[in-house]
Amino acid sequence: MRQIRPAAIIDRSRDRDFMREALTLAAQGATLGEVPVGAVLVQDGEIIGRGFNCPISGHDPSAHAEMVAIRAAALAASNYRLPGSTLYVTLEPCSMCAGLIVHSRIARVVYGALEPKAGIVQSQGQFFTQGFLNHRVLFEGGVLAEECGAVLSEFFKARRARPTDQT
């Protein structure tokens, strides 16, 4: 059985490394035509779940990067709870993903770029600070924010530049 470190102990020394791994996953999603968002879930300094957006290719509206990474981590840990873990994601989570983060008992979320339209951690509300929640999630935004934002901007710029089908 793995020893879980208390959530209060935060090691920020590898945040940028794990975010770079999430950026690599985002690029994989982009090659499939998916919005380039990547996520990794880390426990005890080890990646136990990886994911990138794949709702289009997977025909699954819930297949956000966070969802995919958390599902993989839960399988790897043989547990639906992931206490003491940290989720790294290139884009601020939406409400669906934030709910899963709470239910999974993830200790900390680190994200890159803000999501001004649907981000629920900071942009459109502070979900993790709501008093009705039965689990507190620590969060930090802005890790490699420029790189994370640039990947998204380039993707949407290229998508807008593509000619539309005129049939």
N, C-alpha and C positions, 0 to 999 in steps of 0.2 A: 504494500500500500504506500502511495506517495505521501510524503509530508507536505502539507500546505503551509506556505508562509502567511502570516497575518496580513490582511489588506492594508494595515497602517504602514507597513514597510514598503516604501516605494523606491525602486532603483531606476532612476531616469537615465542612467549612463548608456543604456542600449536602445532608448526610444527611437532615435534616428535610424539605427540599424534595422529595427523591426518595421519601421515605416517604409524604409527602402524596399523591404521584402513585399510589403503590401502594394507598393507602386509597381513592382515587377508583376504581381498578379493582376493589377489593373490593366497593364499593357496586354496581358493574355486575353482578358475580356474584350478589349478594344479590337483585337484581331478577329474576333467573332462578331463584331458589329454591336457589341454591348457597350453601354455607358461605362467608361473605364473607372471603376471603383474596385479597390482590392482591400482585403482584410486578413489579418492573422491573429490567432488567439494564442497567447503565451502563458504558460504556467511553469513556475520554477525556472525561468530563463530558457525554456524550450518551447518551440512552436508545436502546438498539438492540434491546430486546425488552421486551414487555409481556405480562402474563397475569393471569388470575383463575381461581379454581377453577371447573372445569366438567366434573367427572366424570359428573354426573347428566345434564345436557343434552347432553353430548358422547358419552354411552355409553362412557366411557373411564376406567377406574379409575386410570389414571396421569395424568390431566389435572389435576394440582395446579397452583396458580398458578405455582410455581417452574418446573415442567416446561414449561408453556406459554410462559413468558417466555424460558427458555433455548433452547427449540426455535426460537422466533422470532428470537432473537439469533444463533444459529448460522446460520440461513438468511441473515440480513442480512449477517453477516460472511463468509459462504461458507467457514465453517470449523467443525469440530466441537469445536475447542479455543477457549476464550475467555480467554486469559491477560491479566492486568492489569485484569480487569473486576470490578465490584462488583454483587452481587445484593442488592436491597432487597426484603424480604418482611414482610408485616404480622404473621405468626405464625412462631414458631420452627419450622424445617424438621423433617420426619419423616425416618426412615431412608432411604426410597426417594429422596427429594429430595436428602438429604445425599450419597448415593452419586453421583448425577448431578452434583452440584456439584463433587465431587472429579474425576470423569472428564472434566468440561468444563474443568478447570484454572482455575476461577474463583478470583480472588485473595482476595476478601473477601466475607463475608456480613454484612449488617446486618438485624436483625429487630426487630420491635416487641414483641408480647406473647409471654410464655412459653406453651408448650403442655405442661401438666403430665402429660398422659397419653401422648403420642406424640412429644414434642419430643426430638430426639436430640443437639442441640448442647449443651444445658445441663441440661434437666429430667430426662431418663432416661438420660443418659450424655454423655460428651464425645467424640463421634465424631471430630471434626476433630483431636483430639490423639492419636489412636491411632497407635502406632509402626509398624504394618503398612502405613499409607497411603503411597503414592508421591508425594503432593502435599500440601502444607500450605496450609490455608485459614485466613486471619485471620477473626475473627468478633467481632461486637459486638451485644449484645442491649439491649433497653429503649428504643430510639429511638421516641418517641411511643407508648410502651407503653400509657398510659392510653387514648388515642384508639383504638389498635388493639384493645385488650381490650374497650372499650365497644361497638365495632361488632359484635364477636362475641357479647357478652352480650345486646345488644338483639335480635340475630337469633334467638338460641336462646330468649329470653324470649317473643318473638312466636310462635315455632314451638310452644312449649309451651302458649300461650294459645289456639291454634286448636282448635276442637272437632274431635274425631275423627269419621270417617264411621261412622254407625251403621246401615249397610245390612245 
